[in-house]
């Protein structure tokens, strides 16, 4: 599980998904000079200045939201403003918004694939999904119409969500109990690097129809790396031990997993209801309310976001040493308060509060990210994380809708700040209802012994 910070991505991540599986200006209103124009690998609905990478952090969302993205999974992005003209015709802003909404349905479709890694094996599914990602991602640049472009991205979003989940589960099942949170934090950092590398293709994508197709074709460069890794990637020994058990979502409706699914899902939904709008409107808030120029926004994100990677690694290491709850819950609550303060403050406080929210949120997300895998049995571990991703997306929709309704009478800053009550409640839920799982074997934490 992970909580996105005020500028999270994350897992297509994911972030999101695994779980999960990483947040600014609506895609049809991307800031000048932002990475929201036809970027293969830009995150869905996140128009942010060039170079601003998605990061994990904040109160608990599933690790696959999707947020567990690796470089090969970071390149697939949604339809962006102006992409319709390069994908076979001119489209209106309304059409582009509709396309983005349709692409988000890919997370719902991912439920159909959610159990695939539980049934055929982590390694087999990761390799197959990564190959499909590279091939389909490259083909998207050749889409003859905007409808075909959106449809291909819908399928890609589905594949990437389940791929992110499977990568996170495979990582958790392979490492020793004392290093699970640190391992997931490194996977999250790798996903952020991959997303950042995708931004480098923006100038090529803007160079007409041929450049647009070539930018997507760059994803084929990842195919040899996938095939090379496939020859050296072993299967999870835990999957092999439980391969003969039933793999069905109904397994999650039995005690004690039903209660765990409800508790983890509730904390994820509450957190997403705040962090989704805070990320969606981040650069818009800086531009419209504080009159930041595009260059000013880029500098702001460079200063406040750069330490996020260190926060992710530190959070994972601290959680392995001192415990998930004792690190994740307090830092998550503090991150939410700092993020809420950002939307009502001004002047130098903007910089300090944004930096604080980013650092604490990244550390909190890394500390809590193992819960999505630790609390559910091997036979349905990927399926459980996929359902948590779906719940997180629902929370995001609720938060965006609520912020939109409140923005009229209150203003966008205060409307978003009020929603911070969600992650605060989520942090309390983690503290009161979640078990401590640090340094315990998965068989113990998932109740398989």
Buried (B, 14 or more C-beta within 10 A) or exposed (E): BBBBBBBBBBBBBBBBBBBBBBBBBBBBBBBEBBBBBBBBBBBBBBBBBBBBBBBBBBBBBBBBBBBBBBBBBBBBBBBBBBBBBBBBEEBEEEBBBBBBEBBBEBBBBBBEBBBBBBBBBBBBBBBBBBBBBBEBBBBBBBBEEBBBBBBBBBBBBBBBBBBBBBBBBBBBBBBEBEBBBBBBBBBBBBBBBBBBBBBBBBEBBBEEEEBBBBBBBBBEEBBEEBEEBBEEBEBBEBBEEBBEEEBEBEBBEEEEBEEBBEBBBBBBBBBBBBBBBBBBBBBBBBBBBBEBEBEBBBEBBEEBBEBBBEBBBBBBBBBBEEBBBBBBBBBBBBBBBBBBBBBBBEEEEBBBBBBBBBBBBBBBBBBBBBBBBBBBBBBBBBBBBBBBBBBBBBBBBBBBEBBBEBBEEBBBBBBBBBBBBBBBBBBBBBBEBBEEBBEBBBBEBBEBE
